[in-house]
Amino acid sequence: MPGSSGCSLWNRRPGQMAKGRTGGLKLVYDFWRRHIPLAVLLVVLTAFASAVAVAFPYLLRLIIDGIKSEITGRKLLSYVLILSGFGLARAVADVLLPFIRGRTNERFQWEVRSGVFSRLLYFDYRFTNRFPSGDAMERLDHDLQELSWFACSGIFRFVAGALLALFTLVMLLRMNWLLTLVTVVPVSLGVFGWLRLGPKIYGLFMRWREQIAEINNQLQSAFAGIRLVKAFVTADGMSRRFTETLNRRVGLAVRETRFEARLQVLYMAIAELALLLVLWVGGGLVIARRLTLGEFVAFNVYQLMLLPTMFDIGNLFVTGRRARGAEERIRELVSEDFSIRRGAAELNPVPGEIRLERVTFSYEQVPVVRNVSMVIPPGRKIGIAGTVGSGKSTLLRLILRLMEPDAGMVKLNSTDIRELNLTAYRQLFGYAPQEPVLFSDTLRNNILFGRQADEARLWELLQLVQLDGDVREFAQGLDEPLGERGTGLSGGQKAR
């Protein structure tokens, strides 16, 4: 079944693709629904790491206040050993958590990419007309990387920040509510700044990604058709067009970076303000003996922990918007059903006639084939002649069922081919397209193309197309690697 990677999104009807209980993050929701034990493990480890981090300043406070009150050496040693144990546990958590999150990011990326790709393989020409290859590659590469980072690292950094902030605020309130208020108010301003500027960053991000996709399309078109570019002396025009697109991309990237820099400046300013306020107010409380020295030191450590934590919490709103935009671009690839319906009827092994009955087909609302009816008897050789663009190749694609007719039907042995098993039906045909298509693989694999054949059969085929002599001259014979689109072969060799 195409797209059976386990993600329920690939099995939905086209109209359901854009819907979901989690808005624009349906892929993320589906992933964690399939990996609940992993989510529980990450939550437990994150909570443990947060608790250990919060306990560290508390023990430091006990040591400082204990020294002032003439603590015994044995008790001081026990505090130091406990502190060392917490430090070791925190170090292990700091290594283990990023490792698990990183692996999960890659797992998410693999599941989504394989799920989308397996769907795309069954789509017809309408998909490639709407999504050029450079655009589709950009969505399954950079956009998916953006989304995969958010799916685990982004979410669980927020969870870690939220738990750490909660535990820290509890400890701060236990020590002094006034100083806690002095710390929290400036930090809240930083979160408000994230919320205000986040939508602007999201809009710039979406436009920037579109320009990246356009650049990829232009690069791919230029490299694929480099001979035509040189033959028709269009290099200067293509270069100017590419430069204009590149300038737009750079301009959008600079604007997005400028917005993010403003947020960074806001964050640093708030951090400095909060630190100064705590030193001012907290120092006064220590002088007035309303706060111990150990509490004051612990308070400053907690504050230094709280500020980047609040930054991570606020960062969720920015990365979340970018991830939502990335997912929307990925889901657009499968938002419509471009696939050919797969019938289940068995084929009659006896060769029969192919019949077209009043077949009509249009490209983008422009009719190419109109009410064509014809019969191809078994064993006959048929030639189709016509002017350029009259629909000759389209008729062949309709017979092969690479496309579906808008009206009418194509029959094999009086059975509508849409009712036949698609794979078995296509295996009846040999197809030589106008432009030879070769893959970046060995010559052997390009000939076999997923089929099984022994060495003798391969050489028999090579002799049939008069390519056996050329292959013997290759350094690695049938295992000779071919470049992209068959680079290394002549035009005649590619066609054969």
Backbone torsions as a table, in degrees:
resi	resn	phi	psi	omega
1	MET	NA	125.6	-179.3
2	PRO	-61.9	136.9	176.0
3	GLY	73.1	28.8	-177.6
4	SER	-91.1	49.1	-179.6
5	SER	-82.0	0.7	179.8
6	GLY	102.5	-12.8	-179.0
7	CYS	-85.4	122.4	-175.9
8	SER	-64.4	-18.7	-179.1
9	LEU	-61.6	-37.0	-175.6
10	TRP	-71.9	-18.2	-177.4
11	ASN	-99.5	7.5	-179.6
12	ARG	-85.7	159.5	173.7
13	ARG	-71.9	155.7	-176.4
14	PRO	-51.6	-44.0	-177.2
15	GLY	-67.2	-15.3	-178.5
16	GLN	-93.7	-7.8	-172.8
17	MET	-60.8	-38.3	-174.6
18	ALA	-87.0	0.1	-176.1
19	LYS	-105.4	156.8	178.6
20	GLY	170.5	152.9	-175.4
21	ARG	-69.3	-16.8	-178.4
22	THR	-106.9	24.4	175.5
23	GLY	64.8	-120.2	-174.1
24	GLY	-89.1	9.8	-177.7
25	LEU	-123.2	44.9	-178.6
26	LYS	-65.2	-37.9	179.7
27	LEU	-62.9	-41.4	179.3
28	VAL	-65.4	-44.4	179.6
29	TYR	-60.4	-46.5	-179.5
30	ASP	-63.0	-38.1	-179.5
31	PHE	-61.7	-49.6	-177.2
32	TRP	-72.0	-25.7	175.1
33	ARG	-66.1	-31.2	177.7
34	ARG	-83.6	-16.8	-175.5
35	HIS	-126.2	50.9	-178.7
36	ILE	-61.4	-44.2	178.8
37	PRO	-58.2	-39.4	178.1
38	LEU	-64.7	-40.1	178.3
39	ALA	-62.9	-42.2	178.9
40	VAL	-63.0	-43.2	178.6
41	LEU	-59.3	-44.9	-179.5
42	LEU	-65.8	-39.1	178.5
43	VAL	-64.0	-44.0	-179.4
44	VAL	-64.1	-47.0	179.5
45	LEU	-63.4	-39.0	179.4
46	THR	-65.3	-42.6	178.4
47	ALA	-64.2	-40.7	178.1
48	PHE	-62.6	-46.2	179.6
49	ALA	-62.2	-38.8	179.3
50	SER	-66.7	-42.0	179.4
51	ALA	-64.0	-41.2	178.3
52	VAL	-64.0	-42.5	-180.0
53	ALA	-62.6	-38.8	-179.3
54	VAL	-72.5	-32.4	-179.1
55	ALA	-70.2	-25.9	-176.0
56	PHE	-59.8	-54.3	178.6
57	PRO	-63.9	-31.0	179.6
58	TYR	-64.0	-43.8	176.7
59	LEU	-65.3	-37.0	177.3
60	LEU	-61.1	-40.5	177.4
61	ARG	-61.9	-43.9	179.7
62	LEU	-61.9	-39.0	-179.9
63	ILE	-65.9	-47.0	-177.9
64	ILE	-64.6	-47.2	179.3
65	ASP	-67.8	-31.6	178.3
66	GLY	-67.9	-39.7	177.2
67	ILE	-60.6	-40.9	-179.6
68	LYS	-66.3	-33.5	-178.4
69	SER	-96.9	21.2	175.9
70	GLU	60.4	58.2	177.0
71	ILE	-66.3	150.2	179.0
72	THR	-72.5	153.9	-179.3
73	GLY	-62.5	-38.1	179.4
74	ARG	-62.6	-43.4	-179.5
75	LYS	-68.7	-37.4	177.4
76	LEU	-62.1	-41.5	178.8
77	LEU	-63.6	-39.6	178.9
78	SER	-64.4	-39.5	176.9
79	TYR	-62.2	-43.6	-178.8
80	VAL	-63.8	-42.1	179.3
81	LEU	-64.9	-41.7	177.4
82	ILE	-63.2	-41.5	178.8
83	LEU	-61.8	-40.4	178.4
84	SER	-65.7	-40.1	177.9
85	GLY	-62.9	-42.5	177.3
86	PHE	-64.7	-38.2	178.6
87	GLY	-63.4	-41.0	177.7
88	LEU	-65.2	-43.6	178.9
89	ALA	-61.8	-38.9	179.4
90	ARG	-67.2	-38.4	178.8
91	ALA	-64.0	-41.8	178.5
92	VAL	-63.2	-43.7	179.8
93	ALA	-64.4	-38.1	-179.6
94	ASP	-66.9	-24.3	176.9
95	VAL	-88.6	-43.8	-173.9
96	LEU	-69.3	-43.8	-176.4
97	LEU	-63.0	-49.8	177.9
98	PRO	-60.3	-33.9	178.8
99	PHE	-63.7	-48.2	-179.9
100	ILE	-65.0	-41.5	179.5
101	ARG	-63.9	-41.4	179.7
102	GLY	-62.8	-43.7	177.9
103	ARG	-63.9	-37.9	179.2
104	THR	-67.8	-38.0	175.1
105	ASN	-56.4	-46.1	-179.2
106	GLU	-67.1	-36.9	178.2
107	ARG	-63.4	-44.6	177.8
108	PHE	-60.0	-44.6	-178.4
109	GLN	-63.0	-41.2	179.9
110	TRP	-64.5	-45.5	-177.6
111	GLU	-63.7	-44.8	-177.6
112	VAL	-69.0	-46.0	-177.2
113	ARG	-63.7	-44.0	179.8
114	SER	-67.2	-36.3	178.3
115	GLY	-65.2	-45.4	179.3
116	VAL	-66.8	-45.7	-176.2
117	PHE	-61.8	-41.2	179.9
118	SER	-65.1	-28.9	174.4
119	ARG	-72.4	-43.0	-175.2
120	LEU	-62.9	-31.2	-178.5
121	LEU	-62.4	-20.6	-178.1
122	TYR	-101.7	4.6	-179.7
123	PHE	-85.0	154.4	-179.4
124	ASP	-96.8	-165.2	-172.6
125	TYR	-59.6	-26.5	-176.1
126	ARG	-61.3	-32.4	179.9
127	PHE	-66.9	-47.9	-178.2
128	THR	-68.7	-26.2	174.5
129	ASN	-67.9	-36.1	-177.4
130	ARG	-85.1	-37.2	-177.0
131	PHE	-121.4	99.1	174.6
132	PRO	-57.3	155.9	-173.8
133	SER	-59.7	-38.1	179.0
134	GLY	-62.8	-38.5	179.0
135	ASP	-66.9	-45.9	179.9
136	ALA	-62.6	-39.9	179.1
137	MET	-65.4	-39.5	177.9
138	GLU	-61.6	-41.6	-179.1
139	ARG	-67.3	-37.5	-178.6
140	LEU	-87.1	-0.7	178.6
141	ASP	-112.9	-82.7	-174.5
142	HIS	-67.7	-43.1	179.1
143	ASP	-62.8	-40.4	-179.7
144	LEU	-69.1	-35.3	175.7
145	GLN	-62.2	-42.7	178.2
146	GLU	-60.6	-45.6	-178.0
147	LEU	-69.4	-39.8	-176.9
148	SER	-66.7	-35.4	177.3
149	TRP	-63.8	-43.6	-179.2
150	PHE	-67.5	-36.4	-173.1
151	ALA	-56.2	-34.6	178.6
152	CYS	-121.5	-61.7	-176.3
153	SER	-59.8	-45.8	-178.9
154	GLY	-63.1	-46.0	-177.9
155	ILE	-66.9	-46.1	-174.4
156	PHE	-80.8	-18.5	167.7
157	ARG	-68.9	-35.5	174.4
158	PHE	-66.0	-43.9	178.6
159	VAL	-60.3	-44.5	178.2
160	ALA	-61.5	-42.4	179.3
161	GLY	-64.9	-41.6	-179.1
162	ALA	-65.7	-43.7	179.0
163	LEU	-65.9	-43.5	179.9
164	LEU	-64.0	-40.4	178.1
165	ALA	-64.0	-41.5	179.8
166	LEU	-63.7	-49.8	-179.9
167	PHE	-62.2	-40.7	-178.6
168	THR	-65.6	-43.6	179.8
169	LEU	-62.9	-36.9	176.9
170	VAL	-61.6	-44.9	179.7
171	MET	-66.9	-39.4	179.6
172	LEU	-64.9	-43.5	-179.9
173	LEU	-64.8	-33.2	178.1
174	ARG	-67.6	-29.2	-178.7
175	MET	-85.3	-49.4	-178.9
176	ASN	-165.3	116.2	-176.6
177	TRP	-69.7	-34.1	-178.4
178	LEU	-66.3	-45.8	179.6
179	LEU	-67.1	-32.3	175.8
180	THR	-62.9	-43.0	179.0
181	LEU	-62.8	-40.7	178.4
182	VAL	-61.3	-33.9	-179.5
183	THR	-77.7	-42.2	-171.3
184	VAL	-73.8	-37.6	-175.4
185	VAL	-59.2	-50.8	178.6
186	PRO	-62.5	-37.8	-179.8
187	VAL	-63.4	-37.3	178.6
188	SER	-61.9	-33.3	176.9
189	LEU	-63.1	-36.4	178.3
190	GLY	-64.2	-43.3	177.8
191	VAL	-62.8	-38.8	177.9
192	PHE	-61.8	-38.5	177.4
193	GLY	-62.8	-40.8	176.2
194	TRP	-58.7	-44.9	-177.5
195	LEU	-65.4	-33.5	-177.9
196	ARG	-73.9	-43.3	-174.4
197	LEU	-90.0	-14.3	-177.8
198	GLY	-55.3	-48.7	-179.3
199	PRO	-59.8	-35.5	179.0
200	LYS	-66.6	-40.6	178.1
201	ILE	-64.1	-38.7	179.2
202	TYR	-61.8	-45.5	179.3
203	GLY	-62.5	-43.7	178.2
204	LEU	-64.3	-38.8	-179.8
205	PHE	-61.2	-44.7	-179.3
206	MET	-63.2	-43.2	179.5
207	ARG	-67.8	-36.8	178.7
208	TRP	-64.0	-43.1	178.7
209	ARG	-63.0	-37.9	178.4
210	GLU	-63.0	-38.6	178.6
211	GLN	-69.1	-36.3	176.3
212	ILE	-62.4	-43.4	178.4
213	ALA	-62.2	-40.1	178.8
214	GLU	-64.4	-39.5	177.5
215	ILE	-63.0	-43.5	178.0
216	ASN	-61.2	-40.1	177.8
217	ASN	-61.8	-45.2	-178.9
218	GLN	-65.3	-41.6	179.0
219	LEU	-63.0	-45.9	-178.8
220	GLN	-64.1	-41.8	179.2
221	SER	-63.9	-41.8	-178.2
222	ALA	-66.5	-45.0	-178.1
223	PHE	-69.7	-38.3	-179.7
224	ALA	-68.1	-35.4	-178.1
225	GLY	-110.8	33.9	-174.2
226	ILE	-61.0	-32.3	179.5
227	ARG	-67.6	-40.9	177.2
228	LEU	-66.8	-38.4	178.8
229	VAL	-58.5	-43.2	-179.8
230	LYS	-73.0	-41.6	-176.7
231	ALA	-64.2	-37.7	-178.3
232	PHE	-98.1	9.6	174.4
233	VAL	51.0	51.9	179.7
234	THR	-108.9	13.0	-175.9
235	ALA	-61.6	-41.9	-178.0
236	ASP	-63.4	-44.3	179.8
237	GLY	-64.1	-42.1	178.8
238	MET	-66.4	-36.6	179.0
239	SER	-64.4	-42.0	178.8
240	ARG	-64.3	-43.1	179.5
241	ARG	-63.1	-41.1	179.6
242	PHE	-65.1	-40.8	179.5
243	THR	-63.2	-40.6	178.5
244	GLU	-62.3	-44.6	178.8
245	THR	-64.8	-40.9	179.9
246	LEU	-63.9	-39.7	177.8
247	ASN	-63.2	-39.6	177.5
248	ARG	-64.6	-40.6	179.0
249	ARG	-63.7	-46.4	-179.6
250	VAL	-62.8	-40.9	180.0
251	GLY	-60.8	-43.6	178.7
252	LEU	-67.5	-37.9	178.4
253	ALA	-64.6	-40.0	178.9
254	VAL	-64.9	-42.0	179.7
255	ARG	-63.9	-41.3	178.7
256	GLU	-65.4	-42.2	178.5
257	THR	-62.5	-36.3	179.4
258	ARG	-63.7	-42.9	178.4
259	PHE	-63.5	-43.4	-179.8
260	GLU	-66.4	-34.4	177.0
261	ALA	-64.7	-37.6	176.8
262	ARG	-61.9	-40.2	178.0
263	LEU	-65.2	-38.9	178.4
264	GLN	-64.4	-42.3	178.3
265	VAL	-62.9	-42.8	178.1
266	LEU	-60.5	-43.4	179.6
267	TYR	-62.1	-46.8	-179.1
268	MET	-63.9	-40.1	179.9
269	ALA	-64.0	-42.7	179.5
270	ILE	-66.5	-38.9	178.3
271	ALA	-61.4	-44.8	179.2
272	GLU	-65.5	-41.1	179.9
273	LEU	-62.6	-45.6	-179.8
274	ALA	-62.8	-39.8	179.4
275	LEU	-63.7	-44.5	179.3
276	LEU	-64.0	-41.3	179.9
277	LEU	-63.8	-41.1	179.6
278	VAL	-66.3	-41.7	177.9
279	LEU	-62.6	-40.0	-177.5
280	TRP	-70.7	-55.9	-177.4
281	VAL	-70.2	-44.3	-178.7
282	GLY	-65.0	-39.7	177.0
283	GLY	-60.5	-40.2	177.8
284	GLY	-63.7	-38.5	179.0
285	LEU	-67.1	-36.0	177.2
286	VAL	-65.8	-44.2	178.8
287	ILE	-61.3	-39.2	179.9
288	ALA	-79.8	3.4	179.2
289	ARG	61.6	27.5	174.7
290	ARG	-96.9	-3.0	179.7
291	LEU	-146.7	131.2	179.3
292	THR	-77.8	163.0	179.1
293	LEU	-63.9	-39.4	178.1
294	GLY	-63.0	-40.6	177.5
295	GLU	-65.0	-38.9	179.8
296	PHE	-64.5	-44.0	177.9
297	VAL	-63.6	-45.9	179.3
298	ALA	-62.0	-37.9	-179.9
299	PHE	-61.9	-42.9	179.0
300	ASN	-65.3	-38.4	177.6
301	VAL	-65.4	-43.8	177.9
302	TYR	-61.1	-38.4	179.9
303	GLN	-65.1	-42.8	178.2
304	LEU	-63.7	-30.4	175.1
305	MET	-74.6	-36.7	-173.7
306	LEU	-71.4	-37.3	-174.6
307	LEU	-63.3	-53.0	176.6
308	PRO	-65.1	-27.6	176.9
309	THR	-64.0	-45.7	177.5
310	MET	-64.9	-31.4	175.3
311	PHE	-63.2	-43.3	178.1
312	ASP	-63.3	-38.7	178.6
313	ILE	-64.5	-45.7	178.0
314	GLY	-66.8	-33.1	-179.3
315	ASN	-64.2	-23.8	178.0
316	LEU	-59.3	-35.8	-177.4
317	PHE	-68.5	-35.5	178.9
318	VAL	-75.4	-52.6	-179.3
319	THR	-65.6	-30.8	177.6
320	GLY	-65.2	-40.4	178.4
321	ARG	-67.5	-39.7	178.0
322	ARG	-66.0	-40.9	178.4
323	ALA	-64.6	-39.2	178.4
324	ARG	-62.5	-42.5	177.4
325	GLY	-63.9	-40.2	178.8
326	ALA	-64.3	-41.7	179.9
327	GLU	-66.6	-38.9	178.3
328	GLU	-59.3	-41.2	179.7
329	ARG	-67.7	-37.0	178.7
330	ILE	-69.5	-43.8	-177.4
331	ARG	-70.0	-22.5	175.0
332	GLU	-60.7	-29.2	-179.7
333	LEU	-62.4	-30.9	-178.0
334	VAL	-118.7	19.2	-177.1
335	SER	-73.5	-21.2	176.4
336	GLU	-123.6	150.2	-178.5
337	ASP	-89.1	100.1	178.2
338	PHE	-97.0	8.9	-173.4
339	SER	-82.1	158.1	175.4
340	ILE	-86.2	130.2	-179.9
341	ARG	-64.4	133.5	-175.0
342	ARG	-99.8	111.7	178.7
343	GLY	-75.2	175.3	-177.4
344	ALA	-125.5	-7.2	-176.1
345	ALA	-67.1	140.1	179.2
346	GLU	-75.7	152.7	-179.1
347	LEU	-88.0	146.2	172.1
348	ASN	-79.1	120.2	-176.9
349	PRO	-64.4	-17.1	179.5
350	VAL	-79.1	125.2	179.8
351	PRO	-57.7	139.5	-179.0
352	GLY	-135.4	-176.6	-177.9
353	GLU	-83.5	153.8	173.4
354	ILE	-106.5	129.2	-175.6
355	ARG	-127.7	129.7	173.3
356	LEU	-106.0	127.4	-177.8
357	GLU	-120.0	105.7	175.8
358	ARG	47.8	51.7	-177.2
359	VAL	-81.2	132.3	176.7
360	THR	-129.8	139.1	178.6
361	PHE	-147.4	142.9	-179.1
362	SER	-131.6	144.5	169.8
363	TYR	-101.7	115.4	177.9
364	GLU	50.7	51.4	176.5
365	GLN	71.0	6.1	178.0
366	VAL	-104.4	111.1	-178.0
367	PRO	-63.7	133.8	176.7
368	VAL	-115.7	-41.4	176.6
369	VAL	-116.6	125.4	-176.1
370	ARG	-125.5	116.8	172.3
371	ASN	48.0	47.5	-179.2
372	VAL	-85.8	129.0	174.6
373	SER	-127.1	133.1	179.2
374	MET	-161.0	159.9	179.1
375	VAL	-128.0	131.5	176.1
376	ILE	-114.4	102.4	-178.1
377	PRO	-69.1	158.6	177.5
378	PRO	-61.6	139.0	175.3
379	GLY	79.9	0.2	-178.6
380	ARG	-92.8	148.9	173.4
381	LYS	-102.6	125.0	-174.3
382	ILE	-118.7	133.1	172.5
383	GLY	-113.9	137.6	-179.9
384	ILE	-115.6	119.5	-178.7
385	ALA	-111.7	150.9	179.3
386	GLY	174.8	168.0	179.9
387	THR	-72.2	170.4	177.7
388	VAL	-62.5	130.2	178.3
389	GLY	81.2	12.2	-177.6
390	SER	-83.9	-7.7	174.9
391	GLY	106.2	16.4	-179.2
392	LYS	-62.7	-52.5	179.5
393	SER	-65.2	-33.4	179.5
394	THR	-63.5	-40.2	177.7
395	LEU	-59.7	-42.6	178.9
396	LEU	-63.2	-41.6	-179.7
397	ARG	-66.1	-34.4	177.5
398	LEU	-68.4	-39.3	178.1
399	ILE	-65.9	-40.5	178.2
400	LEU	-73.7	-9.8	-175.9
401	ARG	61.3	38.6	168.2
402	LEU	-78.9	-17.9	176.6
403	MET	-141.0	159.8	178.2
404	GLU	-105.1	138.0	177.2
405	PRO	-69.1	148.5	175.5
406	ASP	-72.3	-31.3	178.9
407	ALA	-149.6	159.7	-178.3
408	GLY	80.7	-172.0	-179.6
409	MET	-152.3	157.9	173.9
410	VAL	-111.6	131.1	-176.0
411	LYS	-120.7	147.5	169.9
412	LEU	-122.0	117.8	-177.4
413	ASN	53.8	45.3	177.3
414	SER	68.7	7.8	177.7
415	THR	-108.3	129.7	176.0
416	ASP	-58.3	124.1	-175.1
417	ILE	-63.7	-17.5	177.5
418	ARG	-69.3	-18.0	178.9
419	GLU	-91.1	-9.1	-176.5
420	LEU	-88.0	156.5	174.5
421	ASN	-60.5	119.8	-171.2
422	LEU	-62.8	-45.9	-178.0
423	THR	-63.7	-47.6	-179.5
424	ALA	-63.5	-37.3	-179.7
425	TYR	-65.2	-46.8	-177.6
426	ARG	-67.5	-26.6	178.9
427	GLN	-69.4	-10.7	176.9
428	LEU	-74.7	-16.9	-169.2
429	PHE	-112.2	150.5	164.0
430	GLY	-109.9	136.9	-171.8
431	TYR	-132.1	122.0	176.2
432	ALA	-115.1	100.5	-177.5
433	PRO	-70.6	164.8	-179.9
434	GLN	-61.5	-40.8	178.0
435	GLU	-105.0	122.5	178.6
436	PRO	-65.6	134.8	-179.8
437	VAL	-115.5	116.6	178.3
438	LEU	-122.3	155.1	-175.8
439	PHE	-111.1	159.7	178.5
440	SER	-75.0	81.5	-176.8
441	ASP	-155.9	-173.7	177.9
442	THR	-75.0	161.5	177.3
443	LEU	-61.4	-39.3	179.8
444	ARG	-58.2	-49.5	-177.2
445	ASN	-68.4	-29.8	176.3
446	ASN	-69.3	-31.3	178.3
447	ILE	-76.9	-46.6	-178.5
448	LEU	-68.2	-44.6	178.2
449	PHE	51.1	50.8	176.6
450	GLY	87.6	-4.0	-180.0
451	ARG	-95.3	170.4	-179.9
452	GLN	-107.8	133.7	176.5
453	ALA	-160.7	144.0	179.2
454	ASP	-82.7	174.6	-175.4
455	GLU	-61.9	-40.1	-178.4
456	ALA	-63.2	-40.6	179.8
457	ARG	-65.8	-38.4	178.9
458	LEU	-61.9	-46.1	-179.1
459	TRP	-69.0	-29.4	175.3
460	GLU	-63.7	-41.7	178.2
461	LEU	-66.9	-40.4	179.5
462	LEU	-63.9	-39.2	177.1
463	GLN	-66.0	-35.6	-179.1
464	LEU	-61.6	-38.8	-179.4
465	VAL	-98.4	9.4	176.7
466	GLN	58.5	44.5	177.5
467	LEU	-115.5	-1.7	-175.3
468	ASP	-64.1	-38.5	179.3
469	GLY	-64.3	-41.3	179.0
470	ASP	-64.7	-40.1	-177.5
471	VAL	-65.5	-37.8	179.7
472	ARG	-64.2	-24.1	179.1
473	GLU	-82.2	-15.8	177.8
474	PHE	-68.6	144.9	-177.7
475	ALA	-59.3	-39.0	-176.9
476	GLN	-110.9	12.1	177.2
477	GLY	59.7	-130.1	-179.6
478	LEU	-66.8	-18.7	179.7
479	ASP	-92.8	14.5	177.3
480	GLU	-65.2	123.9	179.1
481	PRO	-75.1	139.8	177.1
482	LEU	-105.6	145.5	176.1
483	GLY	-80.2	-173.1	-179.4
484	GLU	-60.1	132.3	-178.8
485	ARG	58.7	26.8	176.4
486	GLY	82.0	26.2	178.1
487	THR	-56.1	132.9	-177.1
488	GLY	110.4	-14.4	176.7
489	LEU	-108.6	151.3	175.4
490	SER	-76.4	169.6	179.0
491	GLY	-59.7	-42.0	179.3
492	GLY	-66.3	-40.3	178.3
493	GLN	-64.1	-40.0	178.1
494	LYS	-61.4	-44.6	-177.4
495	ALA	-64.2	-39.8	179.9
496	ARG	-70.3	NA	NA
